Amino acid sequence: MVCLLRNFYRLARPALFALEPEAAHEVTLKALERGLHPRPLGADDPVLRQNIFDLDFPNPLGIAAGYDKDARVPDAVLAMGCGFAEVGTLTPQPQLGNAKPRVFRLVADRGLINRLGFNNGGHAAALARIEARKGHGGIVGVNIGANKDSADRSGDYVEGVEAFNAVASYFTVNISSPNTPGLRDLQAPAALDELLARVMAARARLVAAGGLRRPIIVKIAPDIAEEDIAPICERLVAHSVDGIAVSNTTLTRDGVKDPQAEKAGGLSGHPVFRRSTIMLARVFRSTGGKIPLIGIGGIDSGESALEKIEAGATLLQLYTGLIYEGPGLIGEIKTHLAREVRRSGRSNLSALRGRKAEHWAALPF
């Protein structure tokens, strides 16, 4: 099945790549809305199952935020074989994002640069779509952000928690996009304290009023200076976040050869694998492996997915890798991970978590 999907995508990819990247993205969304997507032939291997945040993940794979910005296709993402879906980034008010063109393929490097700027239709429209899927099951997280022109960015995150608490399986607090000016300033310890105090207080109020306690994950950048990792992790631990997503796109261009690399924006895909995996391992080490981590950045094969797990990830998210490898990548990764678990004589994927974290953490960026 994986080979058939790979061969089909090799035929389809030139047509998609002939389109401007955002147009190609819209084509894939419309296909998923119509149910035009592959489906796994059987159930996931039980060795991939994990209970994290009191949620039962059938496998560790999800598609990263930015693909389904407006909660149009979470059920299709799950139907393709992902263990969870994440929608957003969603802001309280609709916003157009930055001027086009704002997405650029780096084909020679299997990368992508985007400067989208949280383009989305706002909370109300997405909430209506998520409410409409009530009863469908599956884990669907909501990635929340702040409007570019907001006078109270921390307040925007609080609004996100309040708006989606009844329908979100979990929240991802996105403070790591490089495409909203000043957003990454929220990663500084003092600003992070203020933000998380308000977000956690909002969650506590909702629980006290009879709402469900939703896990809070914080998504950080891969460009954090080495000396800032420990202070940031210390604040995340102090506020008892449920998970950390490592990481978003990078502003660096290390080793990138494609002429498009000069474009402004965040870099994703194969070129960010090393940096994001080193950051993942350093966060794993800094938190003592006590907080579940979502590994993101440059996953484009079963081998690279395994490297993320071994560096400290509990869950994984893909995006740019799917653009270059196609939907067969989902099944390929699950097969490889299950095979490695069984080859190692273990009974669960969690046994492989962090076994190479010290190796990765010691590497230079």
ChimeraX attribute file (.defattr): number of C-alpha atoms within 10 A of each C-alpha:
attribute: neighborCount
match mode: 1-to-1
recipient: residues
	/A:1	13
	/A:2	16
	/A:3	12
	/A:4	10
	/A:5	17
	/A:6	17
	/A:7	13
	/A:8	14
	/A:9	18
	/A:10	14
	/A:11	11
	/A:12	12
	/A:13	15
	/A:14	10
	/A:15	10
	/A:16	17
	/A:17	15
	/A:18	10
	/A:19	12
	/A:20	13
	/A:21	19
	/A:22	15
	/A:23	13
	/A:24	16
	/A:25	15
	/A:26	13
	/A:27	14
	/A:28	15
	/A:29	18
	/A:30	13
	/A:31	13
	/A:32	20
	/A:33	15
	/A:34	11
	/A:35	15
	/A:36	12
	/A:37	14
	/A:38	15
	/A:39	18
	/A:40	15
	/A:41	9
	/A:42	7
	/A:43	8
	/A:44	18
	/A:45	15
	/A:46	13
	/A:47	18
	/A:48	21
	/A:49	17
	/A:50	20
	/A:51	10
	/A:52	15
	/A:53	17
	/A:54	9
	/A:55	13
	/A:56	14
	/A:57	19
	/A:58	21
	/A:59	24
	/A:60	25
	/A:61	26
	/A:62	25
	/A:63	24
	/A:64	24
	/A:65	24
	/A:66	18
	/A:67	21
	/A:68	21
	/A:69	22
	/A:70	23
	/A:71	25
	/A:72	20
	/A:73	24
	/A:74	25
	/A:75	22
	/A:76	21
	/A:77	21
	/A:78	20
	/A:79	18
	/A:80	18
	/A:81	24
	/A:82	28
	/A:83	26
	/A:84	27
	/A:85	25
	/A:86	28
	/A:87	27
	/A:88	28
	/A:89	28
	/A:90	33
	/A:91	27
	/A:92	22
	/A:93	16
	/A:94	16
	/A:95	17
	/A:96	11
	/A:97	17
	/A:98	15
	/A:99	9
	/A:100	9
	/A:101	12
	/A:102	17
	/A:103	18
	/A:104	20
	/A:105	23
	/A:106	21
	/A:107	14
	/A:108	11
	/A:109	15
	/A:110	20
	/A:111	24
	/A:112	27
	/A:113	24
	/A:114	22
	/A:115	23
	/A:116	23
	/A:117	21
	/A:118	26
	/A:119	20
	/A:120	24
	/A:121	19
	/A:122	21
	/A:123	21
	/A:124	15
	/A:125	16
	/A:126	22
	/A:127	19
	/A:128	11
	/A:129	15
	/A:130	21
	/A:131	13
	/A:132	10
	/A:133	12
	/A:134	9
	/A:135	7
	/A:136	8
	/A:137	9
	/A:138	19
	/A:139	21
	/A:140	23
	/A:141	26
	/A:142	29
	/A:143	28
	/A:144	27
	/A:145	27
	/A:146	27
	/A:147	23
	/A:148	18
	/A:149	10
	/A:150	13
	/A:151	10
	/A:152	10
	/A:153	18
	/A:154	20
	/A:155	16
	/A:156	22
	/A:157	29
	/A:158	23
	/A:159	20
	/A:160	24
	/A:161	26
	/A:162	15
	/A:163	15
	/A:164	22
	/A:165	20
	/A:166	15
	/A:167	17
	/A:168	22
	/A:169	22
	/A:170	24
	/A:171	25
	/A:172	26
	/A:173	26
	/A:174	26
	/A:175	24
	/A:176	27
	/A:177	26
	/A:178	23
	/A:179	21
	/A:180	20
	/A:181	11
	/A:182	12
	/A:183	18
	/A:184	19
	/A:185	13
	/A:186	20
	/A:187	23
	/A:188	14
	/A:189	17
	/A:190	12
	/A:191	14
	/A:192	19
	/A:193	18
	/A:194	12
	/A:195	22
	/A:196	24
	/A:197	13
	/A:198	16
	/A:199	24
	/A:200	17
	/A:201	13
	/A:202	18
	/A:203	21
	/A:204	16
	/A:205	14
	/A:206	18
	/A:207	14
	/A:208	11
	/A:209	9
	/A:210	9
	/A:211	13
	/A:212	16
	/A:213	16
	/A:214	23
	/A:215	19
	/A:216	25
	/A:217	25
	/A:218	24
	/A:219	23
	/A:220	23
	/A:221	22
	/A:222	24
	/A:223	19
	/A:224	16
	/A:225	10
	/A:226	10
	/A:227	8
	/A:228	13
	/A:229	15
	/A:230	16
	/A:231	13
	/A:232	21
	/A:233	19
	/A:234	15
	/A:235	18
	/A:236	23
	/A:237	17
	/A:238	11
	/A:239	15
	/A:240	14
	/A:241	17
	/A:242	21
	/A:243	24
	/A:244	25
	/A:245	25
	/A:246	28
	/A:247	28
	/A:248	26
	/A:249	27
	/A:250	24
	/A:251	19
	/A:252	16
	/A:253	13
	/A:254	13
	/A:255	9
	/A:256	19
	/A:257	14
	/A:258	14
	/A:259	10
	/A:260	16
	/A:261	20
	/A:262	11
	/A:263	14
	/A:264	16
	/A:265	23
	/A:266	20
	/A:267	28
	/A:268	28
	/A:269	26
	/A:270	21
	/A:271	23
	/A:272	27
	/A:273	20
	/A:274	19
	/A:275	21
	/A:276	26
	/A:277	32
	/A:278	25
	/A:279	28
	/A:280	31
	/A:281	30
	/A:282	24
	/A:283	26
	/A:284	26
	/A:285	19
	/A:286	18
	/A:287	18
	/A:288	9
	/A:289	17
	/A:290	12
	/A:291	21
	/A:292	21
	/A:293	29
	/A:294	26
	/A:295	31
	/A:296	31
	/A:297	33
	/A:298	27
	/A:299	28
	/A:300	25
	/A:301	18
	/A:302	18
	/A:303	14
	/A:304	18
	/A:305	27
	/A:306	23
	/A:307	23
	/A:308	32
	/A:309	29
	/A:310	24
	/A:311	29
	/A:312	31
	/A:313	32
	/A:314	24
	/A:315	25
	/A:316	25
	/A:317	26
	/A:318	24
	/A:319	22
	/A:320	25
	/A:321	23
	/A:322	17
	/A:323	23
	/A:324	21
	/A:325	18
	/A:326	20
	/A:327	21
	/A:328	23
	/A:329	23
	/A:330	25
	/A:331	23
	/A:332	18
	/A:333	22
	/A:334	23
	/A:335	16
	/A:336	15
	/A:337	24
	/A:338	21
	/A:339	13
	/A:340	17
	/A:341	19
	/A:342	13
	/A:343	10
	/A:344	10
	/A:345	9
	/A:346	14
	/A:347	14
	/A:348	17
	/A:349	23
	/A:350	19
	/A:351	14
	/A:352	21
	/A:353	23
	/A:354	23
	/A:355	14
	/A:356	16
	/A:357	25
	/A:358	17
	/A:359	13
	/A:360	24
	/A:361	20
	/A:362	11
	/A:363	14
	/A:364	8
	/A:365	15
